[in-house]
Amino acid sequence: MRCGYLSILLLLVASYPAEAGRYDEPGFLTSHLVSGGVPKDGIPALTNPTFVAPNQVNYLAEDDVVMGIVINGEPRAYPHNIGWWNEIINDRIGDKAVVVSLCPLTGTGQVFNATAGDGSQIEFGVSGLLINSNLVMYDRRDGETLYPQMIYTAINGPQVGDRLELMPVVETTWALWQRMYPSTTVVQATTGWEHYNSRPAYNENQYTFYPYGDYRISHEYLIFPPTTNGGAFDHRFETKDLVLGLCRSDQTKAYPFALLPDQAVINDLVGSDPVVVLFDYASHTALAYFSQLDDEPLSFYGVEAAGPLPVEFIDAETGSRWNMLGEAVAGPLAGRRLAQVPAYNAMWFAWTAYWPDTDVWQPGEGILSQEDIEQIEQATAVVESFDAAPTSFALRQNFPNPFNAQTLIQYELPAAGLVRLSVFNAVGQRVRLLVEEHQAAGLYLQPWDGRDDDGQPVASGAYLYRLEAPAAGFVQARGTALVR
């Protein structure tokens, strides 16, 4: 990939999608439906409840968890306390309809776009059915189309195969959400019941306690064991451990809270998307943002917070400072904002029941060292100051070296022509063809993600990368080490 004089591709950690074992096909899932012990609408979904100021609710404690969204500039909080008992909130904010869902048995809080093509509101109800302990919603338009929450795809009925649009959500404590958005409003208990006519609403006190006892913390207690994976459990983590789950293209990746360091700032590539993942231990808040602005990837590292939010970070390319909301608060990019990745938290058993071959973040992966930061800054400075074609061919030492997830290979071309950049193993077999194309004169930075031509990770060891410019008779090679 060619880097322009004022741009540079710096994806220090990457993981291109491999074929992953997954159980999310509609035709397969219908045979895994089980009764949750309640009839259709036995758990009453709310529709367009009233929202009030924080000082007007009495059922929420500061450390209770809420799902926060911002639509048309308006922040709203949907507490887990409401989701424990109602599981679905159909809502409308201006011209945007959403469905906010929480499955208390899998710990999954997800928000979907519920705006129909004609602008009307699509409403969902609780079917009373489960797959892998997970909520199955039904579409109120026809009363029969079922959407398992975690895969948000219709598995039967007139809409079969249709997929809802997953929207970004901030799952955090009530206290931190109010610090993030002081003007927020929140669901008023006992409202939004009109769909059920004479059915009485729960009283506010009911929303102060969790209805399933010690279910959230007892790893041995499962009411409805998963079935899609033959009942097998992945014992790398405890059953109810929370993970932040990302699904991008054909790749799924889990970021286990049990492994994430406090105030983590993790650079990664999931599917084809560069992302940065943040984590605050005190509030158990995990967020992911796309780490590109104007098609240029940024590489981030954490710094001590100077503002009101617990996580702040700086991009190595411009030195701009960012807060937990993905906002640049100082530096050349001040005022810009990263787009949040649609993702959600889930209990480990539930995530792996759908995606048993999920990739899992490993400690240290994507967290920039001081050496990494200095190398990025130096490379950026070289590219930005480069205003003429190189005078000779050159293949530079890759960095980082040794590397774990990804490394960058810099080379220089004094003239246009066919260029080939290849990677070979220790016995001389080519494992990856990185570049084979006609390129203009200039300076280039090419990432290698430690995978072969089939997208499979190669083993730890010594490798050779070789640059060829056949028309000029130029060949140069250098060595590197991959450490898994």
N, C-alpha and C positions, 0 to 999 in steps of 0.2 A: 504493500500500500504506500502510495506516495504521500509525503507530508509537504504541504505548502510552506512558504517561508514563514507564515504566522500561525501555523497549526502543527499539531503533533499528536499522533495516536499513542496514548500512554495508558494501556490497560495492563496494569501490573499483575493482576490476578484474573484468570479467565478459566472457564470450563465450558467448552462447547458441548451441546447436547448429544448424549449417546442414546441409543434405544433403551428405554427404561421400562421395567415391568410395571404394568399399571392395570387397574381394574375400574375403568371409567367409561366403558362402552354402554350405551343405552340398552341394547338388546340383551346384554349379559346381566345387567343389574335388576331387571324386573323379577328374576327368579330369586333375588336376595331380599325382597321386601318382607318385613315381618311386622306384626302388630305391636305397637308400643303400649298396648293396654288401655288406650282410650279411643273413642270413636272419632270420626271426622268432626272437626271443630270442637272436640272435647277439651282441647286447649284453645282458648279464644284469642285469635289474632286481633290486634287493635288496628283501627283505621282512622287516620287523621286526628290523633289526639291533640289536646291543647298543650301549648308550650308556655312555660312561665320562667320568670327570673329565678336564679339560684336560691335566693332567700325566701322563696315561696314553697319550697319542698322540704318535707320533714323525714322522708324515708331514706335519704342518702347520707352515708358517712364519707368523710374526706378520702378514705382509702378504698372505698367501693370503686368498682371498675365501670367505666362508661365506654361506649362507642361514639366517637365524635366525627362529624362530617361538616364540611362547609360547602353550601350550595348558594350560588348567586351572592356570595359575600356574607351569607348568614350562617353562623356556627350554631349547631344544635347537638345536644347530648342525649344519647339513648342508653340509659343505665342497664347493666346486666340485671339489676334487681327486677326491672320490668321484664326482660327477656326470660328470666328463670320461670316466670309464670305465664307469659303470653307468647313467647318465642318469635312472634312476627309482629312488626309494626309497619303498616302501610302508611306512607306519609307523602305529603306534597309540599314543596317549597317553591312558591311562584309557579313557573311553568315546568318545573322538574318534579317528577314523581319518583319515589324510591321505595324499596322494601328493605327494611332493616331486620335482620334475622339473627337469632342466637340459639344454638343448640346447647343446652346445659349438660348433656351427656357426652359431648365431644369437645366442649370448650371453644366452639367455632362461632365467631361473630362476623357476619358478612353483610355487605350492603350491595344492592343491585339496582341498576337503572330500571324503573318500572313505568317509563313514559312510552306510550304506544305511538305508532307512526302518525296518528292523527292528533297527538298531543294529549289524549285522554290518559287517565290513571289506570294501570293494570294492578289488580289486587290479588293477594295470595292468602291462603289459609293454611292451617295445620292439618295435615291429612290423617294424623294418628298412626301413620306407618313410619318405619325406620329402615335404614340400611346401614349396617356397621355401627349401630347405636346412633346414627346421625339423622337429624330432622329431615323429613320429606315434605316439601310444600306442595300444595295443589293450586292450580290456576282457577280463580273464581269465574273467569269468563266462560269456561265450559264445565267446571266442576269436577273434571276427571284427569286432566294432564298433570303428571307428577314431576316434580323437580327435586332430586336429592340435593340438599343444600351445598355440600362440599364440592360437587361437580357442576352444579347449577345448569344442568342440561336436561331437557324434557326426555323422559324415558318411555313415554307412551302417549296415546291420545293424539289429537289433531296437531299439536305442536312438536311431536317427537323429533328429536335431534336438534331442536332450536336451543341455543345457549343464551342465557342471560348475560348482560354486561356487568362484570364485577367492578365495583367502584372502590377507590381508596378509602380507608377508614383509619382513624387513630384510636387504638384501644389502649387506654391508660387510666390512671386514677382520676376520680372526680376532682381532687385537689389540683393535679397537674393540668388537666384540661382547662380549668378555670384560669390558671396562670397563662396557658397558651392563648386562650380566647376569653378575656374578661367579659365580653358582651354576650357570651353564650346564653341560650335558653335551654330548658330541659323538660322532658316529658312530665306532665302533671298526672299523678296517679289518679285512677278511677275515671279517666276520660278515654274516648275512642271506642266505646262499646256499642255505638248505634247499630252496627250490623246485626247485633243479636237481639234487637228489639227489647223484650221484657227481661232478658237475662240480667241479673244484678251484677254490678261491677264489684271487683275485689276491693276491700277497704285498704287504705294506704298502709296500715300496719303490716299487711300481708307481704308487702314488698321489702320488708326489713330483714327477712330471713330466707335462707336458701332451702329449697324444698327437698333436697336429696341427701341430707345428713352429711356424712363424711366422704361422700362419693368423690369429690374433687381431689382429696388428698390420700385416699386409700387406693393403692396401686393394685390390690387384689380384688377390689370390688367392681365388678362389671355386671350391669343388669342385662345387657344384650351383647354378648361377645360378637366380634366381627366374623363374617362368613366368607367374604369375597376371596380371601387368601387361604381358604381351607381351615380357618381358625388358628393359623400360626401367629405367633407374636415375635416381634423383633425386639430382642433383649439388649440392644445397645444402650437403650435408655429405659427409664421406668415408664410404666403404662400411661400415667397421667402427666408426665413431664410435658410442658408446653414447648412448642416450636413455632417460629415464624415460618410459614410456608409460602414459597414462590413457585408459580407455574408460568413459565415463559417459553413459547414455542413448544418443543417436544421435551423440554427439560423441567424436572421438578427438583427443588432444593429446599432443605430444612435447616433452619438456624436454631439449634436447641438452646433454650434459655439457660440450661444447666452448664453449658460450655462458654457462653458469651461473657467476656469480661465487662466490668462496669465501665460505662461511657465508651463502649466499643465504637470504632469507626472502621468499617470493613469494606474494602473495594472488591468487587466481584463482577463476573460476567455470567448471567443466567440466560440460557437460550442465546440470543444474539444481542442482548441488552446489557450494557454496562450499568451497574447499580452500585449504590453505597448503602450499607445497612448500619443502622444506629441502634444502640441499646443502653437504656438506663436501668440499673439494677434496682434502685430504691422503689421505683414505680412499676417495674417490670414492663417497660414500654419498649417495643421493638418496631422500628419503622424502616422502610426501604424507599429510596428515591432513585430515579434514573439519573445517572451521573454525567449526562451530556447537556451542553448548552450550545445551541446553534450548530448541532452535529459534531461538536468537538468534545471528546471525553475529558473529564477532570479526574484527578487523583487526590484523595483526601487523607488527612491525618488529624487526629484528635488533639485538642488543646484544652487548657483549663477554662471553664465557662466564666465569662465576665458579665453576662446578662442574667435575666431571671429564669432561663431554662437550663436544665442540668447538662445538656450535651452541646458542645460547640466544636467546630472543626474548620480547617483551613485547606484550600486547594493549593497544591504545590505549583500549579502552572501560573497563577496570578497573585497568590498570596491573599486572596479575599477570605474574609471570615464569615462563617455560616452558622446559623442556629438550628435547633432541633426541628423547626418547621420547614427546613429546606430553603430558608431565606438568607441571601447574602446581606449581612448587616454592616460590613465595612470592606474597603478595598475597591479595586477597579470594577468588580462585578456587583457592587452594592445596589440593592433594589431588584436584582434578578432573583428568580426562584426556580428551584428544581421541581420537576413533576413527581408526585408520589406514585410509587408502584402499587397497583391493586394487589393486595396480599392479605393474608389473614393468619391468626393464631389458631393452633389446633393441639389437642392432646396427641402425644406420640402414637398411641395405638391406632387412633383414627386416621392420622396422616398415612401411616404405613399400610393400613388396610386397603387404601386406594392405590398407593404408590409404593409398593414394597422395595423397589429398586431406586428409591429417591437418593439423590446426592445429599450429603450431609456436610455442613461446614465443619472444618477442623480447626482447633486452636492455633492461632497465629496466622492463619490463611488470610491474605488480603489486608493485613494490618501493616502499614508502612513503617519500616525502620528508619532511623536517622540517615543511614547510608542510602536507602531507597529515595528518601526525600531529596537529599543532595544531588543524587544522580538525575532525578527528574528535573530539578531546577537547572542543573548544568545543561542537560540536553535541550530543555526549552530555550535557554539562553542562546545556545548554538543555532537552533533553527530560526529563532526570531532575528538574530543578527546576520543570518545568511542571506546575502543579497546578490550573489553571483554563482554561476555554475562552478563546481569543483574543478581543480586543475588536473586531477588524476583519479584513477579508480582506487577505491579503498574499501576494505571490509574491516570494521571495528570490532573490538571485543564486546560481546553481549553483556547486558546488565538487566537484572542482578545476575550474578554468577558466583557460586552455584545458585540454582533457582528451584522453586517448588511448583508454583502454579503456572506462571508465565514469565517469559523473558523477552527483552527487546534486542533486535539485531539492527545495528546502524550500518549503512553503506552509502557510498558516494559514487556518482556517475558523472564524468566530465562530458559525455556525449550521449545522445539518444541511441537506442538500439535494443535488441532482444536481451533480456536479463533472466537468469535462472538462479534461484536461491533454494538449496536443498539441505536436508538434514539426514545424516547417516549414523547408524549405530556403530558399536566398537568393532564389528566384524565386516564393516563396509557395506552393509545393506541400506539402501535408501528407505527411510521410514516416513519422510514427509517432504512433499514438494510445496514450498511456501510461495514461491513466485515463479511464473514462467509467462512473461508477457513483454511487449514493447514498452519501454519507459523512457520518459524525457530525462534530460540531464538534471541533476539535483541531488539533494540529500534525502535519504529514506530511512524510516524506522519501521521494521517489520516485526510484529509479535509472533512468538511461537508458544503455544499453550501446552506443550508436552504431550501432544496427541499425534497419532499416525494419520495416514491418508484416509483411513476408515473411521476416524473420529475416536479411536480407542486410546486410552492412556498408555504411554510407553513406560517401561520399567525404569527404576532408578539406575543411574550409571553414567558413563562418559559418552558424549556424542560429538560429532563433527558437523559443522555447518559450512557450506561451500557456496561461493558466489562465482557465477560464470557470465562473461559478456563475450560470446563466441566471435562476433564480428571484429572485436578488438583483440582477440586472443588472450583475454584476461581471465585468470582463475586464481582464487585465493580461498584458503580455508582456515578456520579457527576451531578450537575445542571448547566445550562447555560441559557442565555437570548438572544432572537433574537429581534432586534429592526428594523422594516422596516422604 
